[in-house]
Amino acid sequence: MRANIAEYKAVEEAALKFVRSVAEGNSTYAKELFIDEAVLFGYLDGKLEHGSIEQFYHNVDTVGAGDDFKARIDIVSVEETVAVVRVLEEKWGGRIDFTDYLLLLKIKGEWKCVAKAYNQNSNTIQK
């Protein structure tokens, strides 16, 4: 059963923690969103990143988003206990464009991210 509009807003507010962390270069907000066991998958500059979400926290804390950074949140789907969010990022670190997919579960009444998978736009890859 599809969730009501208020639930979409709650998912968006959760995803804003992700965007705020990236934009500010501070993983504190993302740590409120992701569960400790969350996983990460994607290619950064052609190298596979996979495993613990800790790698994402490290990237956020060590690379500033930059003045030209922009992000957009798209709520793809919200069901009773699961949601999919797409986040478009432009100019992270001054050069990288990403498409992130966040998988959220409603745990104890709160939307939490259990997985992040991403694509780096091929025209922004440095080798």
LINTAFEN-V889739 format. One line per field, one symbol per residue. ss: DSSP state (H for helix, E for strand, L for the rest). A space follows every 10 residues. Layout:
# LINTAFEN-V889739
ss->???
This chain:
# LINTAFEN-V889739
ss->LLLLHHHHHH HHHHHHHHHH HHHHLLLHHH HHHEEEEEEE EEEELLEEEE EELHHHHHHH HHLLLLLLLE EEEEEEEELL LEEEEEEEEE EELLLEEEEE EEEEEEELLE EEEEEEEEEE LHHHLLL
